[in-house]
Amino acid sequence: MGQENIFKYFHPVIEVENIEKNPRSIELGGRKIVVFKSGKGVAALDDNCPHRHTPLSLGTVEGGRIHCPYHGWNFGADGKGSVPLQPKLNCAVNAYTAVEKLGYVWIAEAGTSLDKLPAFISGIENLTDGWEDCIALKPIDLLFNAALPQTIDNFGEIEHVPFVHQVLGWSVEDVPKMHVGVEVGEDFTVSKGWGPQRLPPSRLLQLIDKYIFRCGDTSLLEWDFRFNPCHSTFMPGWGEPNCSVAERRAFSVRATSIFIPENDNTTRLLNFPFIKIHERRLKFLKPLVAYIARKNLYEELVLDKKACEMVSDVPNDLSTMRLGIRDKQLVANRKMLQKIYYGEQNPKTQSKKLIDTITVADDVEVGDAFTV
């Protein structure tokens, strides 16, 4: 099944404002799809006129129908076509369910019910389920030149934090003090990693160090993964020394990333970042706080992008990797990626025995590992 199965789930593919005037072509799961404004909202069809395979995205939209620029064949949101010079000729193109949410067009295979949209959308729209009092920031859109498995592997382990990242988390020197806890459910994983907060790298961040980062305090990084589609919500926090419970002080960040496989070699990451201001004095500085939060989140995601692209051309079969205790979530994510997202009950490209039989403790001393 593989790539075909992913169309059971809604994916955000383009900002609505980008199709206000003209149709646009996007790629999802190796398919070229045209997205456009129809008379009833938004629409998505295969970007391929069945006549001579001209991309429909090169055409125009009139009366809610997209018109092929070559011979004028035109199609409605349901994919049914009309041929100007052959009125009795039946023709159609594959259509998708399309809906506007969070400023983006989300698409899934035709007939998909809107109750299949990922649950976090409702939380954001209604400011519930952890999104209470959150303030929306401009979404972050990055194209990773790496396949989906390598991309989510990076976001499913914490071992890279002191070596790749610069703001959140702990320094290389404090690695022996870090701890990791992982929960694996039927269709989700949750991780928490905590250790001494590193010194912020920039002068601006150091100026607000005593309010937020407090070098030496506990930096708690918490994130989950779900696979309908692949997405992860990241929730960093800070606490007192030797404390494994995050203290939401000054402001906190809550950001959900959706991992969108354009094809076998590229993955688009779309991040919806939010902040919540806890300290009254900072409410007057909301624009500055929002700028700092988004800027640093963007820069950290760019570092993730570079890390993913370092391994974009290497084998991604887990059975060839020397995995350790810090890879527990990564392994569980791969299993769910195959079973839930790709719909592969008997995956051929991975070691099923490896994925199904790994069991490790929630936390061990640095240096301990399991053998694969």
N, C-alpha and C positions, 0 to 999 in steps of 0.2 A: 504494500500500500504506500508507505513512505510519504512522498510529497503530496500525493493525492489526498491523503487523510487530513492534512493540515487545513483544508478548506472547510472542514466541519466547524472550525473555530473562526470567530471574527478577528480580523487584524486591521489596525489603522494603517492606511496606505498613503494618504496625502491630505494636506490641509485643505479644508473646504474653500478657503479664499483663493487657492491656486487653480480652481476650476470655475471660478465665477464667469470668466470671459470665454475660455476655450477648453476643449477636452484635453486631458493629459494621459500619457501612457505611464503605467507603473509596472513593476515586476514583482510577482509573489510566487514562491515555489516553482520558479522556472517558467511561469506563464506570463506572457505579455497581456496586460489588461488595460482597457481604456476606461477612464472615470470621467463622468461629465454631469452637468446639471440637467435634469429632466424636468418636465412640467410638474412632477409630483415630488421633487426633492433631488436626491442624488441617484446615480445609476452607474453600473459597472458591467461591461461586456468584454468578451475576449477581443483583443485588439487585432482583429483579423476579419476583413470582409470575405465571406465565403465564395465570392465571385472569382476574384483574381488575387486574393490574399493581400490586398492593400491595407496598411495599418489604418484603422478607423480614426485613430487619434490625429491623423493628418487632415481630417475633415472638419466639418462645422456642425453646430447644433442649431436646429431651427424647429420651433414648435415642439420642443421637448424630445426630438428625435435626432440621432446622430447620422450625418450624411457622408457617405464615402466620397472623397474628392475625385475619384477616377470615373465612375459611371453613374453616380447618383443613388446607388442602392442605399436605403436608409432603414434605421432600426430604432425601435422604442426601448424603454427600460426593461421590458420583458423579453427582449431579444428577437421578437418577431419582426420580419423585414418586409419591405415594399420595394418593388422594382419599377421605376417609371416607364420604361419601354416594354416591359413584359408584365403587365398587371396581374396576370393569372399565375405567375411563377411563384411557387412557395419557397421561401428561404428564411433562415433564422441563424442566429449566432448565440453561443452559450452566454447566459446571463447569470448574474450573482445577486444575492441579497445585499443591499447597500443602505447604510444609515449614517446620519450625522451624530457624532458624540464627541464632546470635549474639543470641538473645533476641527475634528478630522473626519474623513470618510472611512468607515469600517466596513469591510466586506467579508462575506462567507458564501458558501455554495448556495445555489438557489433553493428556496424553501426553508432556510434555516430560521428558526424562531428567534425573536429578539431577546427572549429570556436566556439565550445561550451567550449573551454578552458577558464578559468577565465581571465578577461581582464588584471589583474596586471602582468601576465606573459609577455605579449607583452611590457608593460612599463619597466619591468626589463631588458628584452633582448635588447631593443632599447634605454634604458635610456631616456624615455620620460614620460609624464603624472605624474610628481612629482618625478621621479627617476633621473632627470638630475644631472650629476656629482657625482652620488652616487658610493660608493666603497663597493663591496660585502664582507661580512664576512662569516666565516664558518657557515652553517646552524646549528640550534639547534633542536635536536630530543628528545622529552620526552614522556614517556608513563604514562598517568594518569590512576590510578585505580579508575575511576569514569565514569559514563555514560555521553554521549554527552550533554544532557540537563543541568546537574549540572556543567559541564565544561564550557559551554558557558555562563551560568548564572554568573559565577565568573568574566568573562571578559566583561560582559555587565552591570556592576555597579561599581561605584567609591567609595562607602561607606567603602569598606574594605581597601582602600589604606593606611590610617594612622595606621591601626592596623596590617596589614599583611606585608606591604612593608617597605624597609629600605632606599632606595636611592631617587627615584623620589617621587614627591608629597609633602605633608605637614604633620606636626606632629599632634598628638592627640590634643595638646593644641591649635592648629590653626584651628581645625575643624569648629568653629563658623565663620571663615573668608572664608570658601570655597564656591564656586559657581559651579553650574552645568547647562549646556545647552544641550538639546537633540532635534535632528531632526529625524523625522520618515517619510520615503518615502514609495513608493509602494513595493520596494524590498530591502531596505537598512535602516540602522539606523546610525546616527553619533552622537557622544557625545564629549563634551568639558568640562573638569573640571579644575578649576584654584583656586589657593590659595597660601599662602606664602611658598616658598621653605624651606624645613627642612634642618637642618645641616647635611652634609654628614657623614656617620658613620665611615669611614676608614680614616687613616692618609693620604693615597695616594690621596683620593678624596678631603680631606681638603686642601692639598697642591695646588690643582688646583681650589679651591673654588672661588677665586677672578675672574677667567676667565670664569667659567661655571655655577656653582650652586648658588653662591652668596646668602647665607642664607638670607631670608627675601624678595627676589625678587619674582615675580610671577612665579610659576611653572604651566605650561599649559600642560595638558595631553589630547591629541586628538586621537580618534580612531573611526573606522567605522566597520560595520558588513555587510557582504553579504552572500548569501546562495546558491551559485552555483559552488562549494560546500561551506560549512560554512568556512568563513575566515574573518580575521580582520587585518587591517593595523593600526599600533600604531605609533604616531608621537609626541614625547615629545618635549617641547621647554621651553625657559625661557624668561622673560621680566622684565620690571621695576616694582617697587611697584605700586599697584593699577592699573595695566595694564592687560587687558584681551586678548591682542594680543601677540602671541609668537614672540620673537625676536630670530632669528636663528643666534646665535653667537658662536664663537669658533668651535664647531661641533654640528651636529644634527643627530638624529637617525630616521630611517624609517624602520620598521620591519613588515612583513606580516606573520601572523600565520594561518595555515590551521588546522582545527580540524577534525580528521579522526576517525570515530567510527569503531573500530575493531570488537566490539561486543556490547552486551547490558551493559557490565560492565567496558569496558576499552576504552579510547580515546587517540589516538596518536596526539600530537601537534608537527607540523613541522614548525619551524620559519625560515624565510629567512631575516636575519638582514643586514642592510646597514648603512653606515655612510656617511655624507657629511661634509667635512672640510671647514669652512668659513674663518678662520684666517690664513693668510699667514705663520706666524711663526710655526703653528702646522703642516703644510704640511711636514716639515722635521722630524716630530715626528709621522708620520702616523702609523708605527707599534705599538707604545705605545698607541696612541689614539684608534686604532682598538682593541687592547688587553683590554683596560679599558672598552670600550663600550660593547664588547661582554661578558666579564666576569660579568659585573654588570647586563646586560640583562639576562644572563643565571641564575644568582642567584635570580633575581626577579621572573623569570618564575618558578624556583624550589619552591619558596614560594607560588606562585599561585597553583602549583601542590599539595602541602601539604594542602592548604585551601580547594581545591576541594575534596580531599580524606577524609577530616573531615566529609563531608556530603554525602559521596558516598552511604551510606546504609540507608539514611533517605528518606521519601516520597518526590517525586518531583512534586506533583500536586500543581499548584499555588493556587488553591482554599483553600488549607490547611495552607497557609502562611500568616503572618501578614505583608504585603508589604507596603512600604512607597514611598514617592516622589522620592527617589533616585533609585527606581527600575523601572522607566519608560522605559528605554531602555531594561532592562531584560524582561519585559512583552512583548514589541514589538518584541524582538528577538524570544521569544517562539512562538508567533503567526506565524512569518515568517518561523521558523524552521519547524513547522507542515505543513503549507500551501505550501511553496515553496520546501523545502528540502525533507520532507517526503511525500508530495503530499496528505495530509489528509485534505479534505474539511470539514469534520465533525469529528474533533478529539474526541476520547472517553476518552483519558487518562488525559485530561486537562479540565478546566472550560472554555468552549468557550465563554460563556456570560461574564465572567471576562475579558478575553483577548480582546474581541471585543468592550467593552464599556468603558474601562479605558481611561480617558482623564485628563491630569494634566498639570499644568503650567510649563513653561520651567525652572523656578527657584523660590524657596521660601526660607524662613528662615529655618535654621536647626531646626528640631523638628516638623515642619509641616508634615503632612502625609495624604494620602487618605485611606479610609476604604474599605476593600475588604470583 
